[in-house]
Amino acid sequence: MRWVFYPFVLLLALAIVALAALGTAVAFAWPKLPSLDVLTDYRPKVPLRVYTADGYLLGEFGEERRALVAIEQVPAILRQSIIAAEDERFYEHPGIDVLGLARAAIANVVSGQRGQGASTITMQVARNFFLSREKTYNRKLYEVLLSLKIEQNLTKDQILELYINQIFLGQRAYGFASAARIYFGKQLDELNLAEAAMLAGLPKAPSLYNPVSNPTRAALRQQYVLRRMLE
């Protein structure tokens, strides 16, 4: 009967070694994490805007089109659309969605591909402000640690506000306020449910789901977001 337990002992030993190695990596990486000043004192690039004397916008000049908004100015349907599309447990997890990670891992094993990720909104903020998009385990570790640090220092609403203002949404639009104006000619508080869901579908792949150049795919993504909101 002793031979029956040997595989379990071996697995336990491997798990202990793996946890020890992970703990060592975290201990070395945590002190090297960057300061969060760029988040707590957020000053993004904004375009130069030229207006007429009566307030009509003549044009914008700059690489990035962006209009800053406070989280209180973001309508509920847009916030709900974003969370449904990108991170359904945003207000529940500590920056990392363990359930989402497990679900994505199982889906990738079943499909034999790396088609699904499990990046939370916080992880996307960490990536957009501090990291490259290279797919390495070292970068992923820093992304996870940065997400935990961000969650320790900012409120959920502050994190969501950064995401809403910083994320690239195609057509040179950075942030949802700019995207609402570029795609629909509207302010955020003028968006209807269909338009909010369309915009919320863009972060996953702004060029693929662009309603201007790919209206069919954009509509499919929009329908997915609406289904997730209903669920």
VOROKOL-995491 format. One line per 4 residues: for each residue x, y, z of N, C-alpha, C. Coordinates in Angstrom, 1 decimal. Layout:
BEGIN
X,Y,Z,X,Y,Z,X,Y,Z; ...
//
This chain:
BEGIN
0.8,-1.2,0.0,0.0,0.0,0.0,0.9,1.3,0.0; 2.1,1.1,0.5,3.0,2.3,0.5,3.2,2.9,-0.9; 3.2,2.1,-1.9,3.5,2.6,-3.3,2.3,3.4,-3.8; 1.1,3.2,-3.2,0.0,4.0,-3.7,0.1,5.5,-3.3
0.8,5.7,-2.1,0.9,7.1,-1.6,2.1,7.8,-2.2; 3.0,7.2,-2.8,4.2,7.8,-3.3,3.9,8.9,-4.4; 2.9,8.7,-5.3,2.6,9.8,-6.3,2.0,11.0,-5.6; 1.2,10.8,-4.5,0.6,11.9,-3.8,1.7,12.7,-3.0
2.7,12.0,-2.4,3.8,12.6,-1.7,4.6,13.4,-2.7; 4.8,12.8,-3.9,5.6,13.5,-4.9,4.9,14.8,-5.4; 3.6,14.7,-5.6,2.9,15.9,-6.0,2.9,17.0,-4.9; 2.8,16.5,-3.7,2.8,17.5,-2.6,4.1,18.2,-2.5
5.2,17.4,-2.7,6.5,18.0,-2.6,6.7,19.0,-3.7; 6.3,18.7,-4.9,6.4,19.6,-6.1,5.6,20.9,-5.8; 4.4,20.7,-5.2,3.6,21.9,-4.9,4.3,22.8,-3.9; 4.9,22.2,-2.9,5.6,23.0,-1.9,6.8,23.7,-2.5
7.5,23.0,-3.4,8.7,23.7,-4.1,8.2,24.8,-5.0; 7.1,24.6,-5.7,6.6,25.6,-6.6,6.1,26.8,-5.8; 5.5,26.6,-4.6,5.0,27.7,-3.8,6.2,28.5,-3.2; 7.2,27.7,-2.8,8.4,28.4,-2.3,9.1,29.3,-3.4
9.2,28.7,-4.6,9.8,29.5,-5.7,9.0,30.7,-6.0; 7.6,30.6,-6.0,6.8,31.7,-6.2,6.9,32.8,-5.1; 7.0,32.3,-3.9,7.1,33.2,-2.8,8.5,34.0,-2.9; 9.5,33.3,-3.3,10.8,34.0,-3.4,10.8,35.0,-4.5
10.1,34.7,-5.7,10.0,35.6,-6.8,9.2,36.9,-6.4; 8.1,36.7,-5.6,7.3,37.8,-5.1,8.1,38.7,-4.2; 8.9,38.0,-3.3,9.7,38.8,-2.3,10.7,39.7,-3.0; 11.3,39.2,-4.1,12.3,40.0,-4.8,11.6,41.1,-5.7
10.4,40.7,-6.3,9.8,41.6,-7.2,9.0,42.8,-6.6; 8.4,42.5,-5.4,7.5,43.5,-4.8,8.3,44.9,-4.5; 9.5,44.9,-3.9,10.2,46.1,-3.7,10.5,46.9,-5.0; 10.6,46.2,-6.1,11.0,46.8,-7.3,9.8,47.4,-8.1
8.6,47.2,-7.6,7.4,47.8,-8.3,7.4,49.3,-8.3; 7.0,49.9,-9.4,7.1,51.3,-9.6,6.1,52.1,-8.6; 6.4,53.3,-8.4,5.5,54.2,-7.6,4.2,54.4,-8.4; 3.1,54.6,-7.6,1.8,54.8,-8.2,1.5,56.3,-8.4
2.5,57.1,-8.4,2.2,58.6,-8.6,1.5,58.9,-9.9; 1.9,58.1,-10.9,1.2,58.4,-12.2,-0.3,58.1,-12.2; -0.7,57.3,-11.2,-2.1,57.1,-11.1,-2.8,58.0,-10.1; -2.1,58.3,-9.0,-2.7,59.2,-8.0,-2.7,60.6,-8.4
-1.8,61.0,-9.3,-1.7,62.3,-9.8,-1.8,62.2,-11.4; -3.0,61.8,-11.8,-3.2,61.4,-13.2,-3.2,62.7,-14.1; -2.3,62.8,-15.0,-2.2,63.9,-15.9,-2.0,63.4,-17.3; -3.0,62.9,-18.0,-2.8,62.4,-19.3,-2.6,63.4,-20.4
-2.2,63.0,-21.6,-2.1,63.9,-22.7,-3.6,64.3,-23.2; -3.8,65.5,-23.4,-5.1,66.0,-23.9,-4.8,66.8,-25.2; -5.6,66.8,-26.2,-5.4,67.5,-27.4,-5.6,69.0,-27.3; -5.0,69.8,-28.1,-5.2,71.2,-28.2,-6.5,71.4,-28.9
-7.5,72.1,-28.3,-8.8,72.3,-28.9,-9.0,73.8,-29.2; -9.5,74.0,-30.4,-9.7,75.4,-30.9,-11.2,75.6,-31.0; -11.7,76.6,-30.3,-13.2,76.9,-30.3,-13.4,78.3,-30.9; -14.7,78.5,-31.4,-15.1,79.8,-31.8,-15.5,80.6,-30.6
-15.8,81.9,-30.8,-16.1,82.7,-29.6,-17.4,82.3,-28.9; -18.3,81.6,-29.7,-19.5,81.2,-29.0,-19.5,79.7,-28.6; -18.2,79.2,-28.5,-18.1,77.8,-27.9,-18.1,76.7,-28.9; -18.2,76.9,-30.2,-18.2,75.8,-31.1,-16.8,75.2,-31.4
-16.7,73.9,-31.3,-15.4,73.3,-31.5,-15.0,73.2,-33.0; -13.9,73.9,-33.3,-13.4,73.9,-34.7,-12.5,72.8,-35.0; -11.7,72.3,-34.1,-10.8,71.2,-34.3,-10.0,70.8,-33.1; -9.4,69.6,-33.2,-8.5,69.1,-32.2,-7.2,68.8,-32.8
-6.1,69.1,-32.1,-4.7,68.8,-32.6,-3.9,68.0,-31.5; -3.4,66.9,-31.9,-2.7,66.0,-31.0,-2.8,64.6,-31.4; -1.9,63.7,-31.0,-1.9,62.3,-31.3,-3.1,61.6,-30.7; -3.4,62.0,-29.5,-4.5,61.3,-28.7,-5.7,62.2,-28.5
-6.8,61.7,-28.8,-8.1,62.4,-28.6,-8.6,61.9,-27.2; -8.8,62.8,-26.3,-9.2,62.4,-24.9,-10.0,63.5,-24.3; -11.0,63.2,-23.6,-11.8,64.1,-22.7,-11.9,63.5,-21.4; -11.4,64.1,-20.4,-11.4,63.6,-19.0,-12.8,63.7,-18.4
-13.2,62.7,-17.7,-14.4,62.7,-17.0,-14.2,62.1,-15.6; -15.0,62.6,-14.6,-15.0,62.0,-13.3,-15.9,60.8,-13.3; -15.7,59.9,-12.4,-16.6,58.7,-12.3,-18.0,59.1,-12.1; -18.3,60.2,-11.4,-19.7,60.6,-11.2,-20.4,61.0,-12.4
-19.6,61.4,-13.5,-20.2,61.8,-14.7,-20.5,60.7,-15.7; -20.0,59.5,-15.3,-20.2,58.3,-16.2,-21.6,57.7,-15.9; -22.5,57.6,-16.9,-23.8,57.0,-16.6,-23.7,55.6,-16.2; -24.7,55.1,-15.4,-24.7,53.8,-14.9,-24.7,52.7,-16.0
-25.5,53.0,-17.1,-25.5,52.0,-18.2,-24.1,51.7,-18.8; -23.3,52.8,-18.9,-22.0,52.6,-19.4,-21.1,51.8,-18.4; -21.1,52.2,-17.1,-20.4,51.5,-16.1,-20.8,50.0,-16.1; -22.1,49.7,-16.2,-22.5,48.4,-16.1,-22.1,47.6,-17.4
-22.1,48.3,-18.5,-21.7,47.6,-19.8,-20.2,47.3,-19.7; -19.4,48.2,-19.2,-17.9,47.9,-19.1,-17.7,46.7,-18.2; -18.3,46.8,-17.0,-18.0,45.7,-16.1,-18.5,44.3,-16.6; -19.7,44.3,-17.2,-20.2,43.1,-17.8,-19.3,42.5,-18.9
-18.7,43.4,-19.7,-17.9,43.0,-20.8,-16.5,42.6,-20.3; -15.9,43.3,-19.4,-14.5,43.2,-19.1,-14.2,42.5,-17.7; -15.1,42.6,-16.7,-14.7,42.2,-15.4,-15.9,42.1,-14.5; -16.7,41.0,-14.6,-18.0,41.0,-13.9,-17.9,41.0,-12.4
-16.7,40.6,-11.8,-16.6,40.6,-10.4,-15.6,41.7,-9.9; -15.6,42.8,-10.7,-14.7,43.9,-10.4,-14.8,44.4,-9.0; -16.0,44.6,-8.5,-16.2,45.1,-7.2,-16.1,44.1,-6.1; -15.8,42.9,-6.4,-15.7,41.8,-5.4,-14.2,41.3,-5.2
-13.4,41.2,-6.3,-12.1,40.6,-6.2,-11.1,41.7,-5.7; -9.9,41.2,-5.3,-8.8,42.1,-4.8,-7.9,42.6,-5.9; -8.3,42.5,-7.2,-7.4,42.9,-8.3,-7.2,41.7,-9.2; -7.3,40.5,-8.7,-7.1,39.3,-9.4,-8.4,38.5,-9.3
-9.0,38.0,-10.4,-10.2,37.2,-10.3,-9.8,35.7,-10.4; -9.6,35.1,-9.3,-9.2,33.7,-9.3,-10.2,32.8,-10.0; -11.5,33.0,-9.9,-12.4,32.2,-10.6,-12.3,32.4,-12.1; -12.1,33.7,-12.5,-11.9,34.0,-13.9,-10.6,33.3,-14.5
-9.6,33.3,-13.7,-8.3,32.7,-14.1,-8.5,31.2,-14.3; -9.2,30.5,-13.3,-9.5,29.1,-13.4,-10.3,28.8,-14.6; -11.4,29.6,-14.9,-12.2,29.3,-16.0,-11.5,29.5,-17.3; -10.6,30.5,-17.4,-9.9,30.7,-18.7,-8.9,29.6,-18.9
-8.2,29.1,-17.8,-7.2,28.1,-17.9,-7.9,26.8,-18.4; -9.1,26.5,-17.8,-9.8,25.3,-18.2,-10.2,25.3,-19.7; -10.7,26.5,-20.1,-11.1,26.7,-21.5,-9.9,26.6,-22.5; -8.8,27.1,-22.1,-7.6,27.0,-22.9,-7.1,25.6,-23.0
-7.2,24.8,-21.9,-6.7,23.4,-21.9,-7.7,22.6,-22.8; -9.0,22.8,-22.7,-9.9,22.1,-23.5,-9.8,22.4,-25.0; -9.5,23.7,-25.3,-9.4,24.1,-26.7,-8.0,23.8,-27.3; -7.0,23.7,-26.4,-5.6,23.5,-26.8,-5.0,24.7,-27.3
-5.6,25.9,-27.0,-5.1,27.2,-27.4,-5.1,28.2,-26.3; -4.5,29.3,-26.5,-4.5,30.4,-25.5,-5.4,31.5,-25.9; -6.7,31.1,-26.2,-7.6,32.1,-26.7,-8.2,32.9,-25.6; -8.3,32.4,-24.4,-9.0,33.2,-23.4,-8.0,33.7,-22.3
-8.2,34.9,-21.9,-7.4,35.5,-20.8,-8.3,35.8,-19.7; -7.7,36.3,-18.6,-8.5,36.6,-17.4,-8.1,37.9,-16.8; -7.8,38.9,-17.6,-7.3,40.2,-17.1,-8.5,40.9,-16.5; -8.3,41.4,-15.3,-9.3,42.2,-14.7,-9.1,43.6,-15.1
-10.1,44.5,-14.8,-9.9,45.9,-15.1,-8.7,46.5,-14.4; -8.4,46.1,-13.2,-7.2,46.5,-12.5,-6.0,46.1,-13.2; -5.9,44.9,-13.7,-4.8,44.3,-14.4,-4.6,45.1,-15.7; -5.6,45.5,-16.3,-5.5,46.3,-17.6,-5.0,47.7,-17.3
-5.4,48.2,-16.1,-4.8,49.5,-15.8,-3.3,49.4,-15.5; -2.9,48.4,-14.8,-1.5,48.1,-14.5,-0.7,48.0,-15.8; -1.3,47.3,-16.8,-0.6,47.0,-18.0,-0.5,48.3,-18.9; -1.6,49.1,-18.9,-1.6,50.3,-19.7,-0.7,51.4,-19.2
-0.5,51.4,-17.9,0.3,52.5,-17.4,1.7,52.1,-17.2; 2.0,50.9,-16.9,3.4,50.5,-16.5,4.1,49.4,-17.3; 3.4,48.6,-18.1,4.0,47.4,-18.7,3.8,47.4,-20.2; 4.7,46.6,-20.8,4.5,46.3,-22.2,3.5,45.2,-22.4
3.2,44.9,-23.7,2.2,43.9,-24.0,2.9,42.5,-24.3; 4.2,42.4,-24.0,4.8,41.1,-24.3,4.2,40.0,-23.4; 4.1,38.8,-23.9,3.5,37.7,-23.2,4.6,36.8,-22.6; 5.1,37.2,-21.4,6.1,36.4,-20.7,5.6,36.2,-19.2
6.1,35.2,-18.6,5.7,34.9,-17.2,6.2,36.0,-16.3; 7.3,36.5,-16.6,7.9,37.6,-15.7,7.0,38.8,-15.8; 6.5,39.2,-17.0,5.7,40.4,-17.1,4.3,40.1,-16.4; 3.8,38.9,-16.5,2.6,38.6,-15.9,2.6,38.6,-14.4
3.8,38.2,-13.9,3.9,38.3,-12.4,3.9,39.7,-12.0; 4.6,40.6,-12.7,4.6,42.0,-12.3,3.2,42.6,-12.5; 2.5,42.2,-13.5,1.1,42.7,-13.7,0.2,42.3,-12.5; 0.3,41.1,-12.0,-0.4,40.6,-10.9,-0.1,41.4,-9.6
1.2,41.6,-9.4,1.7,42.3,-8.2,1.3,43.8,-8.2; 1.4,44.4,-9.4,1.0,45.8,-9.5,-0.5,45.9,-9.3; -1.3,45.0,-9.8,-2.7,45.0,-9.5,-3.1,45.0,-8.1; -2.4,44.1,-7.3,-2.6,44.0,-5.9,-2.2,45.3,-5.2
-1.1,45.9,-5.6,-0.6,47.2,-5.1,-1.6,48.3,-5.4; -2.1,48.3,-6.6,-3.1,49.4,-7.0,-4.4,49.3,-6.1; -4.8,48.0,-5.9,-6.0,47.8,-5.1,-5.8,48.2,-3.7; -4.6,48.1,-3.2,-4.3,48.5,-1.8,-4.3,50.0,-1.6
-4.1,50.8,-2.7,-3.9,52.2,-2.6,-5.0,53.1,-3.2; -5.8,52.5,-4.1,-6.9,53.2,-4.7,-8.2,52.5,-4.5; -9.3,53.3,-4.5,-10.6,52.7,-4.4,-11.0,52.1,-5.7; -12.1,51.3,-5.7,-12.6,50.7,-6.9,-13.0,51.7,-7.9
-13.7,52.8,-7.4,-14.2,53.8,-8.3,-13.0,54.6,-8.9; -12.0,54.8,-8.1,-10.8,55.5,-8.7,-10.1,54.7,-9.8; -10.1,53.4,-9.6,-9.5,52.5,-10.6,-10.3,52.5,-11.9; -11.7,52.4,-11.7,-12.6,52.4,-12.9,-12.5,53.7,-13.6
-12.4,54.8,-12.9,-12.2,56.1,-13.5,-11.0,56.2,-14.4; -9.9,55.7,-13.9,-8.6,55.7,-14.6,-8.8,54.8,-15.9; -9.4,53.7,-15.8,-9.7,52.8,-16.9,-10.5,53.5,-18.0; -11.6,54.2,-17.5,-12.5,54.8,-18.4,-11.9,56.0,-19.2
-10.9,56.6,-18.6,-10.2,57.8,-19.2,-9.0,57.4,-20.0; -8.4,56.2,-19.7,-7.1,55.9,-20.3,-7.2,54.9,-21.5; -8.1,54.0,-21.5,-8.2,52.9,-22.4,-8.3,53.3,-23.9; -7.5,52.7,-24.8,-7.6,53.0,-26.2,-8.8,52.3,-26.8
-9.6,53.0,-27.6,-10.8,52.5,-28.2,-10.9,52.7,-29.7; -9.8,52.9,-30.4,-9.8,53.0,-31.8,-10.1,54.4,-32.3; -9.8,54.7,-33.6,-10.1,56.0,-34.2,-9.3,57.1,-33.4; -8.2,56.8,-32.9,-7.4,57.8,-32.1,-8.1,58.2,-30.8
-9.1,57.5,-30.4,-9.9,57.8,-29.2,-9.3,57.1,-28.0; -9.0,57.9,-27.0,-8.5,57.3,-25.7,-9.5,57.7,-24.6; -10.1,56.8,-24.0,-11.2,57.0,-23.1,-12.6,57.0,-23.7; -13.6,56.7,-22.9,-14.9,56.6,-23.4,-15.6,57.9,-23.7
-15.2,59.0,-23.1,-15.8,60.3,-23.4,-15.5,60.7,-24.8; -14.2,60.5,-25.2,-13.7,60.8,-26.5,-14.4,59.8,-27.5; -14.5,58.6,-27.2,-15.0,57.6,-28.1,-16.5,57.8,-28.3; -17.2,58.3,-27.3,-18.7,58.6,-27.5,-18.9,59.7,-28.5
-18.0,60.7,-28.4,-18.1,61.8,-29.4,-17.7,61.4,-30.8; -16.6,60.6,-30.9,-16.1,60.2,-32.2,-17.0,59.3,-32.9; -17.5,58.3,-32.2,-18.4,57.3,-32.9,-19.8,57.7,-33.0; -20.3,58.4,-32.0,-21.8,58.8,-32.0,-22.1,60.2,-32.0
-21.1,61.1,-31.8,-21.3,62.5,-31.8,-22.1,62.9,-30.5; -21.9,62.2,-29.4,-22.6,62.4,-28.2,-21.7,62.6,-27.0; -22.3,63.2,-25.9,-21.6,63.2,-24.6,-22.0,61.9,-23.9; -21.2,61.6,-22.9,-21.5,60.3,-22.2,-22.9,60.2,-21.7
-23.5,61.3,-21.1,-24.8,61.2,-20.5,-25.9,61.1,-21.6; -25.5,61.2,-22.9,-26.5,61.1,-23.9,-26.6,59.7,-24.6; -25.7,58.8,-24.2,-25.6,57.5,-24.8,-26.9,56.7,-24.4; -27.4,55.9,-25.3,-28.4,55.0,-24.9,-27.8,53.6,-24.7
-28.6,52.6,-24.3,-28.1,51.3,-23.9,-27.3,50.7,-25.0; -27.8,50.7,-26.3,-27.2,50.1,-27.4,-25.8,50.7,-27.7; -25.7,52.0,-27.6,-24.5,52.7,-27.8,-23.4,52.4,-26.7; -23.9,52.4,-25.5,-23.0,52.1,-24.4,-22.4,50.7,-24.5
-23.3,49.7,-24.9,-22.8,48.3,-25.1,-21.8,48.2,-26.3; -22.1,49.0,-27.3,-21.1,49.0,-28.4,-19.8,49.5,-28.0; -19.7,50.6,-27.2,-18.5,51.1,-26.8,-17.8,50.2,-25.8; -18.5,49.6,-24.9,-18.0,48.6,-24.0,-17.3,47.4,-24.6
-17.7,47.1,-25.8,-17.2,46.0,-26.5,-15.8,46.3,-27.2; -15.4,47.5,-27.3,-14.2,47.9,-28.0,-12.9,47.6,-27.3; -12.7,47.6,-26.0,-11.4,47.4,-25.4,-10.8,46.1,-25.8; -11.6,45.1,-25.9,-11.0,43.7,-26.2,-10.2,43.7,-27.5
-10.7,44.5,-28.6,-10.0,44.6,-29.8,-10.5,45.7,-30.6; -10.0,46.9,-30.4,-10.6,48.2,-31.0,-10.7,48.1,-32.5; -9.7,47.5,-33.2,-9.8,47.5,-34.7,-10.8,46.4,-35.1; -10.8,45.3,-34.5,-11.7,44.2,-34.9,-13.1,44.5,-34.7
-13.5,45.2,-33.6,-14.9,45.5,-33.3,-15.2,47.0,-33.5; -14.5,47.6,-34.4,-14.7,49.0,-34.7,-16.0,49.1,-35.5; -17.0,49.9,-35.0,-18.3,50.0,-35.7,-18.2,50.7,-37.0; -17.2,51.5,-37.3,-17.0,52.2,-38.5,-16.5,51.2,-39.6
-15.4,50.5,-39.3,-14.8,49.7,-40.3,-15.3,48.2,-40.3; -15.8,47.8,-39.1,-16.3,46.4,-39.0,-17.6,46.4,-38.3; -18.7,46.9,-39.0,-20.0,47.0,-38.3,-20.6,45.7,-37.9; -20.4,44.6,-38.8,-21.0,43.3,-38.5,-20.4,42.7,-37.2
-19.0,42.7,-37.1,-18.4,42.2,-36.0,-18.7,43.1,-34.7; -18.8,44.4,-34.9,-19.1,45.3,-33.8,-20.5,44.9,-33.3; -21.4,44.6,-34.1,-22.8,44.3,-33.7,-22.8,43.0,-32.9; -22.0,42.0,-33.4,-21.9,40.7,-32.7,-21.3,40.9,-31.3
-20.3,41.7,-31.2,-19.7,42.0,-29.9,-20.7,42.8,-29.0; -21.4,43.7,-29.6,-22.4,44.5,-28.8,-23.5,43.6,-28.2; -23.9,42.6,-29.0,-24.9,41.6,-28.6,-24.4,40.8,-27.4; -23.1,40.4,-27.5,-22.4,39.7,-26.4,-22.5,40.5,-25.1
-22.1,41.8,-25.2,-22.1,42.6,-24.0,-23.5,42.7,-23.4; -24.5,42.9,-24.3,-25.9,43.0,-23.8,-26.3,41.7,-23.1; -25.9,40.5,-23.7,-26.2,39.2,-23.0,-25.5,39.1,-21.6; -24.3,39.6,-21.6,-23.6,39.5,-20.3,-24.2,40.5,-19.3
-24.7,41.6,-19.7,-25.4,42.5,-18.8,-26.7,41.9,-18.3; -27.4,41.2,-19.2,-28.6,40.5,-18.7,-28.3,39.4,-17.7; -27.3,38.7,-18.0,-26.9,37.6,-17.1,-26.5,38.2,-15.7
//
